[in-house]
Amino acid sequence: MDRLKNKVVLITGAGRGIGKACAIEAAKEGADIIISDIGRNMDSVPYDLARSSQLDGTEEMCRELGVNVFKKHADVTKADEISALVQEAIHRFGRIDVLINNAGIGAPAGKPAHEYSSDEWDILLNVNLSGPWRMIRAVAPIMIRQKKGSIINIASTAGLLGYKHFAGYVASKHGLVGLTKSAALDYAMDNVRVNAICPGPVYDDEFVDGSMTKVVADSLGIQLGEQEEIDLQSVAMNTVVSPTDVAEAAVWLASDESKRVTGTNITVDAGYSAK
Ligand code: NAP
């Protein structure tokens, strides 16, 4: 398949989970791939972020698909690290056609809004909302010069609905949906499209590490299995969403098949938010 042939796709948070699946699905479609993640833990985030070796794993799987790959660690909360990532990517490939803003954190959570510390609140907004904005700030000028680009923000059903005891995450993802709509208007005349994908609960599989969802269950005082069962009962199609399901939607938004689609969001949630 070559729906993304001659395109260069940059994905944040690509060490595991949805980001890894996006890198692999884009590589299957012939894109050259730039992958990034933080590769170290963050203060205030109560679970392990991916190890450096996990990004190596994504790189290897993409290379096996015969595409060019550039990888570099960058923290989306650090403007200097983003700038170095984008500059090196441009030096290597000369263009960036698609930006997939996937890096995100699911916790701190598990308490009412007034019980968050300032640090806990700030880190959620800093990674999940300001992170994509920093990436857009670095990449949009390149896409405007090219007169072509597709920016895909991985939001969440938490960008559309409230979730009890998840005010920080929900606020960050609602913000990301709002950023998506406004940026779509800002760049529409430059042929740079901006869309969001809102996945429902995505569970452990060969790609998803599970530590983020486990901490969510822990913070609600229940076992991971119980959390999965509760989520499953809320999903109209009675099935969980896989990282690859989300990545397939991202490939479509990255491709020219969606050339008239901007400022929207696609829910990939097996009917979770339809009720
Ligand atoms: P995951 O397995 O924890 O992966 C998240 C990725 O984000 C990790 O690769 C991590 O990097 C990266 N990351 C975190 N903080 C970062 C930072 N400051 N700078 C750069 N990278 C950073 O989670 P996932 O389940 O695949 O989630 C991916 C995205 O989908 C997130 O935006 C999440 O909110 C969203 N989402 C997930 C679900 C779900 O049920 N899992 C549902 C809806 C939406 P490292 O690889 O270095 O740790």
Residues whose N, C-alpha, C, O or C-beta is under 5 A from the ligand:
A	BS01	NAP	G13 A14 G15 R16 G17 I18 G19 D37 I38 G39 R40 L49 A50 A74 D75 V76 T77 N102 A103 G104 I105 V127 I154 A155 S156 T157 P199 G200 P201 V202 D209 M212
